[in-house]
């Protein structure tokens, strides 16, 4: 991802002191009011870029005319944003392998499937977008307010900018729910009970691309570890109609140390499948 917009004040070297925000919202005069509103909604500090008054934080949530992006105050990594209608995800939608992809086989897709899926650890929505592109309706549950804001912005821009009918249809099948995954499971009713529950707890990035690794490590610093992921498996098994799918690093132990029924493995990741009953 390339750098977008003007350079922000470098605030990483200041003495932050106790209680300083790890993330601040930044905006220029064209987006100042929207930026202030976003900062208030997320409970974060606000940085007026045009005024040049720095706030101390390692990360800056920058709102510009081209959308929302999480940036490094020291520019150690490129901006992190949700891009559904362009770039890598657009390419994957068209050339990623369709129903032959590991995630599609793990979830149980077949041509004509109209599955209801809940992604309990949505993150930036990449896997949810793949599933929606294959025809599923996907509820994306994300608990971290900064990541949810990035995801919300990506969905908004995707709906406005998607000129490809297939991509527009995929985005229309995606819904964001900001809450704890455990709360969603506890409050799940038959009306929203999913066919498949999908879990992708954050694990260390092993991609050899140094820039990607820096960005993923930065996102982990903001979000923190999914230390409670093991506790989600049993409630997920109680809610799913047909199966639970857990994405893991290839050599990682199964979630909650509970062996899956079978796994679909790739080069660096695998999908552990807990099948409850035969797919329709």
TIZAKOL-35285 format. One record per residue (C-alpha): residue in three letters; x, y, z. Coordinates in pm, whole numbers, plus 50000, padded with zeros to 5 digits. Example, Ala and Ser with C-alpha at 12.3 -4.5 7.8 and 13.67 -1.06 7.14 Angstrom:
% TIZAKOL-35285
PT code    px    py    pz
PT  ala 51230 49550 50780
PT  ser 51367 49894 50714
***
This chain:
% TIZAKOL-35285
PT code    px    py    pz
PT  unk 50000 50000 50000
PT  unk 50138 50336 49907
PT  unk 50142 50641 50133
PT  unk 49839 50865 50098
PT  unk 49802 51236 50172
PT  unk 50036 51476 50345
PT  unk 50298 51372 50599
PT  unk 50178 51384 50958
PT  unk 50376 51533 51248
PT  unk 50620 51284 51392
PT  unk 50507 51241 51750
PT  unk 50671 50911 51834
PT  unk 50972 51061 52006
PT  unk 50784 51265 52264
PT  unk 50740 51177 52628
PT  unk 50380 51062 52632
PT  unk 50333 51027 53004
PT  unk 50078 50812 53180
PT  unk 49734 50770 53030
PT  unk 49823 50885 52677
PT  unk 49623 50738 52391
PT  unk 49799 50478 52178
PT  unk 49595 50595 51880
PT  unk 49476 50945 51787
PT  unk 49248 51054 51503
PT  unk 49399 51304 51258
PT  unk 49223 51511 50994
PT  unk 49283 51827 50791
PT  unk 49048 52121 50741
PT  unk 48841 51936 50479
PT  unk 48765 51653 50722
PT  unk 48805 51826 51058
PT  unk 48447 51799 51180
PT  unk 48413 51437 51071
PT  unk 48748 51364 51235
PT  unk 48644 51523 51564
PT  unk 48319 51326 51558
PT  unk 48504 51001 51493
PT  unk 48753 51072 51773
PT  unk 48467 51140 52015
PT  unk 48285 50822 51911
PT  unk 48598 50611 51960
PT  unk 48711 50788 52276
PT  unk 49042 50894 52117
PT  unk 49240 51217 52102
PT  unk 49217 51441 51796
PT  unk 49507 51581 51589
PT  unk 49440 51884 51369
PT  unk 49692 51831 51088
PT  unk 49662 52185 50951
PT  unk 49723 52337 51296
PT  unk 50037 52127 51333
PT  unk 49972 52062 51701
PT  unk 50106 51712 51770
PT  unk 49956 51465 52014
PT  unk 50175 51187 52141
PT  unk 50089 50846 52002
PT  unk 50264 50572 51813
PT  unk 49963 50528 51582
PT  unk 49744 50776 51398
PT  unk 49401 50701 51254
PT  unk 49403 50940 50958
PT  unk 49079 51054 50796
PT  unk 49126 51194 50448
PT  unk 48923 51241 50133
PT  unk 49037 50893 50027
PT  unk 48911 50727 50344
PT  unk 49035 50610 50683
PT  unk 49379 50456 50741
PT  unk 49585 50352 51042
PT  unk 49931 50506 51012
PT  unk 50260 50499 51198
PT  unk 50357 50832 51350
PT  unk 50720 50747 51269
PT  unk 50628 50614 50922
PT  unk 50768 50270 51003
PT  unk 50496 50109 50792
PT  unk 50255 50210 50519
PT  unk 49892 50302 50589
PT  unk 49662 50015 50685
PT  unk 49311 50038 50546
PT  unk 49025 49824 50418
PT  unk 49017 49807 50039
PT  unk 48749 49581 49895
PT  unk 48684 49738 49554
PT  unk 49046 49763 49437
PT  unk 49395 49623 49477
PT  unk 49484 49281 49611
PT  unk 49136 49178 49724
PT  unk 48980 49271 49393
PT  unk 49243 49060 49218
PT  unk 49182 48768 49453
PT  unk 48808 48791 49394
PT  unk 48859 48737 49023
PT  unk 49165 48512 49017
PT  unk 49192 48356 49366
PT  unk 49073 48007 49279
PT  unk 48701 48027 49353
PT  unk 48554 47716 49514
PT  unk 48894 47545 49501
PT  unk 49041 47773 49768
PT  unk 49121 47617 50103
PT  unk 48879 47843 50287
PT  unk 48597 47751 50047
PT  unk 48658 47378 50090
PT  unk 48679 47413 50468
PT  unk 48355 47609 50492
PT  unk 48184 47358 50263
PT  unk 48099 47572 49963
PT  unk 47955 47419 49651
PT  unk 47828 47604 49344
PT  unk 47487 47742 49431
PT  unk 47550 47746 49806
PT  unk 47377 48026 49994
PT  unk 47538 47987 50333
PT  unk 47495 48210 50636
PT  unk 47837 48262 50796
PT  unk 47945 48457 51102
PT  unk 48310 48562 51116
PT  unk 48366 48611 51488
PT  unk 48713 48766 51450
PT  unk 48660 48979 51140
PT  unk 48971 49198 51156
PT  unk 49003 49387 50827
PT  unk 48743 49164 50662
PT  unk 48963 48987 50407
PT  unk 48833 48636 50469
PT  unk 48478 48765 50505
PT  unk 48509 48929 50163
PT  unk 48630 48603 50009
PT  unk 48334 48416 50161
PT  unk 48088 48683 50047
PT  unk 48240 48671 49700
PT  unk 48157 48299 49687
PT  unk 47794 48371 49768
PT  unk 47769 48361 50148
PT  unk 47596 48621 50360
PT  unk 47855 48713 50623
PT  unk 47807 48880 50960
PT  unk 48144 49024 51062
PT  unk 48193 49054 51437
PT  unk 48479 49283 51544
PT  unk 48533 49397 51901
PT  unk 48816 49650 51864
PT  unk 48673 49996 51790
PT  unk 48969 50112 51575
PT  unk 48959 49802 51356
PT  unk 48579 49823 51337
PT  unk 48609 50185 51221
PT  unk 48851 50081 50946
PT  unk 48617 49802 50842
PT  unk 48312 50030 50845
PT  unk 48497 50281 50626
PT  unk 48607 50009 50385
PT  unk 48250 49886 50346
PT  unk 48125 50241 50288
PT  unk 48383 50318 50022
PT  unk 48336 49976 49865
PT  unk 47963 50038 49826
PT  unk 48027 50382 49678
PT  unk 48319 50296 49450
PT  unk 48264 49937 49336
PT  unk 48208 49954 48960
PT  unk 48233 49576 48927
PT  unk 47886 49422 48971
PT  unk 48020 49100 49125
PT  unk 48228 49288 49384
PT  unk 47937 49521 49463
PT  unk 47716 49216 49521
PT  unk 47977 49061 49752
PT  unk 48005 49379 49960
PT  unk 47624 49395 49983
PT  unk 47630 49051 50148
PT  unk 47863 49173 50426
PT  unk 47734 49315 50754
PT  unk 47941 49461 51038
PT  unk 47856 49399 51403
PT  unk 48080 49567 51661
PT  unk 48074 49366 51983
PT  unk 48258 49094 52170
PT  unk 48244 48756 51998
PT  unk 48143 48595 52327
PT  unk 47850 48837 52360
PT  unk 47736 48763 52004
PT  unk 47741 48390 52073
PT  unk 47557 48430 52402
PT  unk 47282 48641 52243
PT  unk 47250 48436 51924
PT  unk 46889 48339 51847
PT  unk 46746 48097 51593
PT  unk 46670 48393 51367
PT  unk 47040 48472 51324
PT  unk 47188 48128 51389
PT  unk 47459 48075 51124
PT  unk 47526 47771 50911
PT  unk 47899 47814 50973
PT  unk 48096 47990 51246
PT  unk 48439 48108 51127
PT  unk 48725 48193 51364
PT  unk 49061 48344 51277
PT  unk 49239 48433 51602
PT  unk 49536 48658 51541
PT  unk 49862 48469 51525
PT  unk 50219 48595 51449
PT  unk 50271 48699 51087
PT  unk 50518 48476 50902
PT  unk 50496 48642 50561
PT  unk 50842 48695 50416
PT  unk 50750 49038 50285
PT  unk 50906 49272 50542
PT  unk 50661 49557 50478
PT  unk 50359 49333 50527
PT  unk 50515 49190 50843
PT  unk 50568 49539 50989
PT  unk 50207 49633 50920
PT  unk 50065 49316 51071
PT  unk 50288 49350 51377
PT  unk 50168 49709 51413
PT  unk 49805 49599 51395
PT  unk 49876 49338 51663
PT  unk 50018 49612 51887
PT  unk 49698 49813 51854
PT  unk 49456 49521 51885
PT  unk 49644 49296 52126
PT  unk 49645 48917 52131
PT  unk 49330 48707 52107
PT  unk 49407 48541 52438
PT  unk 49045 48440 52493
PT  unk 49006 48264 52158
PT  unk 49016 47913 52313
PT  unk 48703 47995 52512
PT  unk 48508 48070 52194
PT  unk 48525 47721 52046
PT  unk 48268 47540 52259
PT  unk 48005 47818 52240
PT  unk 48065 47834 51863
PT  unk 48003 47461 51835
PT  unk 47677 47507 52025
PT  unk 47557 47782 51789
PT  unk 47666 47665 51441
PT  unk 47416 47463 51239
PT  unk 47666 47263 51035
PT  unk 48028 47338 51119
PT  unk 48288 47557 51284
PT  unk 48601 47647 51088
PT  unk 48915 47776 51261
PT  unk 49205 47930 51070
PT  unk 49543 47854 51226
PT  unk 49911 47882 51147
PT  unk 50013 47556 50984
PT  unk 50218 47432 51282
PT  unk 49999 47579 51557
PT  unk 49809 47350 51795
PT  unk 49432 47329 51746
PT  unk 49220 47588 51919
PT  unk 49152 47487 52278
PT  unk 49366 47176 52214
PT  unk 49051 47018 52066
PT  unk 49136 46809 51758
PT  unk 48924 46893 51452
PT  unk 48733 46638 51247
PT  unk 48960 46721 50954
PT  unk 49182 47001 50829
PT  unk 49247 47172 50497
PT  unk 49614 47272 50489
PT  unk 49799 47525 50278
PT  unk 50158 47643 50262
PT  unk 50153 47854 50579
PT  unk 49802 47816 50720
PT  unk 49544 47547 50773
PT  unk 49170 47541 50834
PT  unk 49055 47313 51116
PT  unk 48701 47190 51048
PT  unk 48462 47080 51325
PT  unk 48173 46924 51134
PT  unk 47850 46892 51334
PT  unk 47617 46749 51070
PT  unk 47600 46699 50696
PT  unk 47581 47016 50491
PT  unk 47252 47055 50300
***
